[in-house]
Amino acid sequence: MRDQETFVSVEGEELDATTGELELSERQALRRVPGLSTELTDVTEVEYRQLRLERVVLVGVWTEGTVADAENSLTELAALAETAGSQVLEGLIQRRTRPDPATYIGRGKVEDLGAVVRSCGADTVICDGELSPSQLRNLEQRIKVKVIDRTALILDIFAQHAKSKEGKAQVELAQLEYLLPRLRGWGEALSRQAGGSGGGGGAGGGVGLRGPGETKLETDRRRIRHRIARLRREIKSMKTVRQTKRARRARNAVPAVAIAGYTNAGKSSLLNRLTGAGVLVENALFATLDPTTRRATTADGRQYTLSDTVGFVRHLPHQIVEAFRSTLEEVAEADLLLHVVDGSHPAPLEQLAAVRAVIRDVDAGDVPELVVVNKADAATPAALAALAEAEPRHIVVSARTGQGIDALREAVGAALPHPEVQVDVLIPYTAGGLVARIHADGEVLAEEHTADGTVLRARVAADLAADLDGYART
């Protein structure tokens, strides 16, 4: 029997106090999300599951929030699908109290979804959530086209954009960890014969009576587990190299600033504007997967490092967070976090919340944060005012035009830790290397050139202060 769950568009529904069901009068038949169709400009061969995502239908389950929240989530899924090289044909939302445990959307609505897929000629359905192995199997069997979920889509985009050895290893690890529990019977490719004696399904039997499909399944699982273990060892060794570099910077008392934020918020553009790094900038989701660290200088001459990190997204797959944990430690080890948000996005506050959830996951919740509202040249005054009210400690900039960059540099300089020891020294010209160290690693408060040498009043780290003891002015 078809269930009564349907695709709806009414805001503010109330649950029936006696049954816990949505009121029937507040449901409608089939609701399409307008404006999601995209023109196909480039089809990329998808590495993950060897698919070509060409013509797709998007499906979401709206369980909480407003209809605008549900549509924003599906609009983001459409952008992800387009980034993977797809043409979005339809976007459908079903209003439910929770996803169906067997088919994600209501079992009756699976037939309606199949009809939409056939009518528009789609070859793939993408669900706006993470499907269990049984949900994936049931939907594919009933709709008769390929079904993937939001997690698989994001993993595929990561696979296309990974360039460095570490980035590729992290993406492969995340893909294999996602694949492992979904290996059994996926796509009906791993058929198995019945165990036991004869053709029955009893528990007896022995050597030679187990089906070849089961053997292949277990072989595949074993190979995947071995590959996962190897990738973890490789990533751990790469993590050691990064930790060594961080320790060297810490010994030199160089403060660290990390740029984090939602994908496509303009983090790489901001890094380029602040440091001239020349990092690839692309109007695409997850264009940056490999972290980039560059040196920068505050207005008062102190040096610090600025690190670009991978972009986040709502419901970022936990496999990605775990696989990229060593990279995301750049955020946890930073002295200051520049949290970049797209001021022109329709839901910037949701983006801030999604990024902060991931930051907490990597134990970086205690890092001082400065919100950087980017793309001010494209944002409306009302949107900027709403962000200013929600985030009092913020800087409005445009990495494209340079608006607000000087104010951002001043704010970074004020937020970074200052060297703890103040010195007043006279350094002879024969020891010019010490003057260079003070300028590079310390904060110069006053400087004067005399006949006897350079007079400096500055704040420096304890180890440099010890080297300057013999030059202190009396």
SULFEN-V998702 format. One record per residue. N is the residue number from 1. RES is the residue in three letters. PHI is phi in whole degrees, -180 to 180 (NA if undefined). Layout:
n;res;phi
N;RES;PHI
N;RES;PHI
This chain:
n;res;phi
1;MET;NA
2;ARG;-70
3;ASP;-77
4;GLN;-98
5;GLU;-69
6;THR;-137
7;PHE;-84
8;VAL;-130
9;SER;-134
10;VAL;-83
11;GLU;-90
12;GLY;74
13;GLU;-63
14;GLU;-114
15;LEU;-77
16;ASP;-65
17;ALA;-66
18;THR;-93
19;THR;-107
20;GLY;75
21;GLU;-95
22;LEU;-70
23;GLU;-60
24;LEU;-61
25;SER;-68
26;GLU;-100
27;ARG;-111
28;GLN;-126
29;ALA;-74
30;LEU;-135
31;ARG;-116
32;ARG;-99
33;VAL;-91
34;PRO;-76
35;GLY;81
36;LEU;-100
37;SER;-66
38;THR;-122
39;GLU;-84
40;LEU;-73
41;THR;-112
42;ASP;-156
43;VAL;-103
44;THR;-105
45;GLU;-65
46;VAL;-81
47;GLU;-74
48;TYR;-78
49;ARG;65
50;GLN;49
51;LEU;-107
52;ARG;-120
53;LEU;-79
54;GLU;-111
55;ARG;-122
56;VAL;-124
57;VAL;-115
58;LEU;-99
59;VAL;-135
60;GLY;-130
61;VAL;-113
62;TRP;-96
63;THR;-107
64;GLU;-155
65;GLY;78
66;THR;-93
67;VAL;-64
68;ALA;-64
69;ASP;-62
70;ALA;-64
71;GLU;-70
72;ASN;-63
73;SER;-64
74;LEU;-72
75;THR;-63
76;GLU;-65
77;LEU;-61
78;ALA;-64
79;ALA;-65
80;LEU;-64
81;ALA;-63
82;GLU;-67
83;THR;-61
84;ALA;-77
85;GLY;99
86;SER;-114
87;GLN;-110
88;VAL;-85
89;LEU;-99
90;GLU;-145
91;GLY;-131
92;LEU;-122
93;ILE;-127
94;GLN;-114
95;ARG;-87
96;ARG;-143
97;THR;-73
98;ARG;-162
99;PRO;-61
100;ASP;-67
101;PRO;-66
102;ALA;-101
103;THR;-131
104;TYR;70
105;ILE;-88
106;GLY;-58
107;ARG;-61
108;GLY;-67
109;LYS;-77
110;VAL;-61
111;GLU;-64
112;ASP;-64
113;LEU;-62
114;GLY;-60
115;ALA;-66
116;VAL;-64
117;VAL;-61
118;ARG;-69
119;SER;-68
120;CYS;-100
121;GLY;73
122;ALA;-75
123;ASP;-115
124;THR;-148
125;VAL;-115
126;ILE;-115
127;CYS;-96
128;ASP;-85
129;GLY;175
130;GLU;-96
131;LEU;-88
132;SER;-75
133;PRO;-56
134;SER;-71
135;GLN;-62
136;LEU;-61
137;ARG;-64
138;ASN;-63
139;LEU;-66
140;GLU;-64
141;GLN;-67
142;ARG;-91
143;ILE;-89
144;LYS;70
145;VAL;-134
146;LYS;-67
147;VAL;-124
148;ILE;-131
149;ASP;-113
150;ARG;-60
151;THR;-63
152;ALA;-62
153;LEU;-65
154;ILE;-65
155;LEU;-61
156;ASP;-65
157;ILE;-64
158;PHE;-60
159;ALA;-63
160;GLN;-71
161;HIS;-99
162;ALA;-67
163;LYS;-118
164;SER;-80
165;LYS;-61
166;GLU;-67
167;GLY;-62
168;LYS;-65
169;ALA;-66
170;GLN;-65
171;VAL;-67
172;GLU;-62
173;LEU;-61
174;ALA;-64
175;GLN;-64
176;LEU;-67
177;GLU;-67
178;TYR;-73
179;LEU;-71
180;LEU;-53
181;PRO;-72
182;ARG;-102
183;LEU;-73
184;ARG;-64
185;GLY;68
186;TRP;-68
187;GLY;70
188;GLU;57
189;ALA;-85
190;LEU;-113
191;SER;-69
192;ARG;-131
193;GLN;-90
194;ALA;-69
195;GLY;-84
196;GLY;84
197;SER;-81
198;GLY;67
199;GLY;-98
200;GLY;-75
201;GLY;-109
202;GLY;-69
203;ALA;-84
204;GLY;-77
205;GLY;104
206;GLY;-163
207;VAL;-60
208;GLY;90
209;LEU;-104
210;ARG;-85
211;GLY;-66
212;PRO;-64
213;GLY;-63
214;GLU;-63
215;THR;-64
216;LYS;-64
217;LEU;-60
218;GLU;-67
219;THR;-63
220;ASP;-62
221;ARG;-61
222;ARG;-64
223;ARG;-65
224;ILE;-65
225;ARG;-63
226;HIS;-63
227;ARG;-66
228;ILE;-60
229;ALA;-63
230;ARG;-67
231;LEU;-63
232;ARG;-63
233;ARG;-65
234;GLU;-63
235;ILE;-66
236;LYS;-64
237;SER;-67
238;MET;-68
239;LYS;-63
240;THR;-61
241;VAL;-62
242;ARG;-66
243;GLN;-63
244;THR;-62
245;LYS;-64
246;ARG;-64
247;ALA;-65
248;ARG;-64
249;ARG;-66
250;ALA;-67
251;ARG;-63
252;ASN;-84
253;ALA;57
254;VAL;-94
255;PRO;-63
256;ALA;-118
257;VAL;-121
258;ALA;-113
259;ILE;-99
260;ALA;-132
261;GLY;161
262;TYR;-67
263;THR;-62
264;ASN;67
265;ALA;-85
266;GLY;102
267;LYS;-67
268;SER;-66
269;SER;-62
270;LEU;-68
271;LEU;-60
272;ASN;-62
273;ARG;-66
274;LEU;-81
275;THR;-126
276;GLY;67
277;ALA;-69
278;GLY;74
279;VAL;-74
280;LEU;-56
281;VAL;-118
282;GLU;-143
283;ASN;-82
284;ALA;-151
285;LEU;-74
286;PHE;57
287;ALA;-70
288;THR;-111
289;LEU;-117
290;ASP;-94
291;PRO;-66
292;THR;-124
293;THR;-120
294;ARG;-133
295;ARG;-87
296;ALA;-139
297;THR;-130
298;THR;-76
299;ALA;-62
300;ASP;-94
301;GLY;95
302;ARG;-76
303;GLN;-93
304;TYR;-150
305;THR;-101
306;LEU;-125
307;SER;-116
308;ASP;-88
309;THR;-126
310;VAL;-64
311;GLY;-75
312;PHE;-107
313;VAL;-153
314;ARG;-64
315;HIS;55
316;LEU;-60
317;PRO;-55
318;HIS;-63
319;GLN;-63
320;ILE;-67
321;VAL;-60
322;GLU;-69
323;ALA;-66
324;PHE;-96
325;ARG;-59
326;SER;-64
327;THR;-71
328;LEU;-71
329;GLU;-65
330;GLU;-58
331;VAL;-72
332;ALA;-65
333;GLU;-91
334;ALA;-78
335;ASP;-86
336;LEU;-151
337;LEU;-112
338;LEU;-92
339;HIS;-93
340;VAL;-88
341;VAL;-130
342;ASP;-80
343;GLY;-68
344;SER;-92
345;HIS;-75
346;PRO;-68
347;ALA;-135
348;PRO;-67
349;LEU;-67
350;GLU;-66
351;GLN;-64
352;LEU;-59
353;ALA;-65
354;ALA;-65
355;VAL;-67
356;ARG;-64
357;ALA;-64
358;VAL;-69
359;ILE;-60
360;ARG;-65
361;ASP;-63
362;VAL;-101
363;ASP;60
364;ALA;-115
365;GLY;-67
366;ASP;-93
367;VAL;-72
368;PRO;-56
369;GLU;-122
370;LEU;-124
371;VAL;-79
372;VAL;-113
373;VAL;-86
374;ASN;-94
375;LYS;61
376;ALA;-62
377;ASP;-69
378;ALA;-107
379;ALA;-88
380;THR;-85
381;PRO;-57
382;ALA;-64
383;ALA;-65
384;LEU;-66
385;ALA;-66
386;ALA;-65
387;LEU;-67
388;ALA;-63
389;GLU;-70
390;ALA;-78
391;GLU;-127
392;PRO;-59
393;ARG;-93
394;HIS;-148
395;ILE;-129
396;VAL;-96
397;VAL;-138
398;SER;-135
399;ALA;-65
400;ARG;-76
401;THR;-99
402;GLY;92
403;GLN;-60
404;GLY;78
405;ILE;-67
406;ASP;-63
407;ALA;-64
408;LEU;-66
409;ARG;-60
410;GLU;-64
411;ALA;-66
412;VAL;-64
413;GLY;-60
414;ALA;-71
415;ALA;-85
416;LEU;-72
417;PRO;-65
418;HIS;-92
419;PRO;-55
420;GLU;-89
421;VAL;-112
422;GLN;-95
423;VAL;-125
424;ASP;-132
425;VAL;-130
426;LEU;-120
427;ILE;-109
428;PRO;-65
429;TYR;-66
430;THR;-72
431;ALA;-111
432;GLY;-62
433;GLY;-62
434;LEU;-67
435;VAL;-61
436;ALA;-62
437;ARG;-64
438;ILE;-63
439;HIS;-67
440;ALA;-77
441;ASP;-111
442;GLY;-118
443;GLU;-120
444;VAL;-80
445;LEU;-94
446;ALA;-157
447;GLU;-146
448;GLU;-146
449;HIS;-99
450;THR;-120
451;ALA;-66
452;ASP;-89
453;GLY;151
454;THR;-99
455;VAL;-94
456;LEU;-131
457;ARG;-117
458;ALA;-152
459;ARG;-110
460;VAL;-138
461;ALA;-73
462;ALA;-61
463;ASP;-67
464;LEU;-70
465;ALA;-61
466;ALA;-65
467;ASP;-69
468;LEU;-96
469;ASP;-54
470;GLY;-74
471;TYR;-113
472;ALA;-65
473;ARG;-81
474;THR;-99
